[in-house]
Amino acid sequence: MGPEEQPRRVRMTPGARRVLEAAERLFYEHGIHAVGVDTIAAEAGVTKKTLYDRFGSKEQIVVEYLAGRDERWRELLSGRLEAAGEGAAARVVAVFEASRAWSARYGAKGCSMINAHAEISDPDHPAYPVITGQKRWMLDLFTGLARDVDAAGADRLARTLMLLHEGALVSHGVGVLPDPFGAALDRVRELLDT
């Protein structure tokens, strides 16, 4: 599988959902490589056979974990963008505010995609396109929003917004700054003159 191809997805049965919920907690808390299928199966209350029957491999569980988080993130973000209305600057700010809300609720250890990329950098890994695809999607989103703000300088503004966003995510996960999203939003507002 190449880095641009999207991996296959698993049909979620109740047993598969339990496995995925357990894997999500464990992967996010301890890291993907630190968690084995024995631990996932035990946490989910299923046998390893059930785990493999539903997913086929640990790699597929990782795909489902990351794709599921990305779907939930996009859902939350879509609602925030819709609520922000048509104003370009308000929509840019809404992305950062959505990330702040997401991180407060789901992300004490930082961005799951960034964390996963620290462990999975092989483009042939089935989860790699999920990781890089999510970040490309975010850059595309910022590019579209930046065009609405300043068509002439859109590419530069989009890259700056992406760097501020990703920096806030990492800083939140590391816990070095007291309010990285607030700091990023201050700079975003300066850039947008709002």
N, C-alpha and C positions, 0 to 999 in steps of 0.2 A: 504494500500500500504506500503510495506516495504522500508527501506532506499536504497536498491539496485535497485528496480524496476524503470523503466522510465515511467513517466506519459504519458497519451494520449496527442495528440496535436490537435489543432483546424485547420480546413481548413480556410484559410484567404480569406474572401470576402473584397470588398472595405470598407464596414462598419466596419468589424472586424479589418481591418488594421488601420483605424482611431482611433478606441478604443485603440488598442495596442500602437500606437504612442503616444496618449495622456497619457495613463497609464505609459508608459516608462518614459516620461518627469516628470510626477508627482511623481511616485515612487522614482525615482533617486533623485529628488530635495527635496522631503519632507519626504520620508520614506513610506514603504508599509502600515503600520498600520494607519498612519496619513491621508491617502487618501481613501475616500469612493467611492462607485460606482456612487453616485450622481455627485460628482465632475468629475470623469472620463467621464461619459456620457455627462455632460455639456461641458467639454473641447473638446470632440470628436465631438460634435454637433449631437449626437444621443440620442434616448430615452433610459431609463433604460431597457425597454422591448427589444430593439434591442441588447443592451449589453448582457442581459441574454440569448437571443435567440442565440447569436453567441458564447458565452463562457460558459454559464451555472452557473458560480460562479466567485466571485472575485479571489478565489484561482486559477482557471484556467487562469485568466488573469496574475496572478503572474508567473505561470508556463511558459506561452508564453513569458512574458517579460524577464525572466532569460534565458530561452532556446534560445531566439533570440539573446540576447547579447553574449551568449556563442558561438553560431554559427558564429556570425560576428567576434568575437575574434579569433576563430580557423582559420577562413578564412584569416584574416590579418596575423596571426602567420605563417600559412602554406606558404604564399608568402614570408615572411621574411626568413624562414628556407630554402626555395628553393633558394633564392637569395644568402644566405650565402655559398652555395656550400657544399662540402663534408667534409671540415675540422671540426673536432669535437669541438674544442674550439670556432671557429667562429660561429657554430650553437648555442652553449650555450650563447654566447654574444648576438646573434640575438634575443633570447627570451627576454632578458632584454631590448634590444633596442626596440623591438616590444611593450613591456609593457609601456615603456616610451612614445612612439608615441601614443599608444592607450589612455593612461592616459591624455596626453596633449590635445587630441581631444575629448574624450568622458568621462573622469573620474576625473573631478575636486574634486569630493566628495569621491574618492576612489573606491575600487572594489565593484561592485554591488553584487557579491556573498557574500563577507564578510559582507557588509551592510545588505543584506537580512538575513544572518545567525544570525545576532544580533537580528533580529525580529522573525525569524522562526527557532526554535531549536527543534521542535517536529518532530521526524522521520516519523510520520504518515501524516504530511502535504504533499500534492501533489508536492510542489516545493522543498521539502527537498532533494530528489534524484538528482535534477538538480544542486543544490548548492554543495552538497558533491561530486557528480559525476564530476563536473568541477574541483574541487580541486584534486580529485584522478587522473583525467586525466593529470593534470599538474605534479603531482608527478611521474606518469608513464613516461611522456615525459622527465622529468629531469633524471629519472633512466636510460632510454635508451640512452640519451646523455652522462650521466656519464659513462656508460659502454664503450662508444666509446672513452672516454678520459682516463679512468683508470679502467679496468675491475676488478682488485683486490679490489679497494676501492670504487666501484660504489655506493653501498647503502649509505655509509657515505657522499660521495660527493653529491649525489642526495638530501639527506635530507638537507644538508647545502645550496645547490642551492635553494631549495624550501623555506627554512626559509629566505634567503636573498631576494628572489623574493617577498614573501608575506609581509615581513617587509617593503620593498620599497613601495609596494602598499598601505599599511596602513599609512605609513609615508607621502606619497603623499596626501592621502585623508585628513589627519589631518593637514597637512601643517606646521609641526614642523621643518623639515629639508629643506634647500633651494633646494637641488637636490638629493633626496633619490635614484633615479635610478643611478645617477653618482656615489654615494658612494657605492652602491651595486655592480656596474660594476667594480669599483676599486678593491674591495675584490674578485670578481669573477676572474678578470685577475690575481690577486696574486695567487689564488688557482690553476689556469690553467697554470701559468707561461708564460703568453703571453705578 
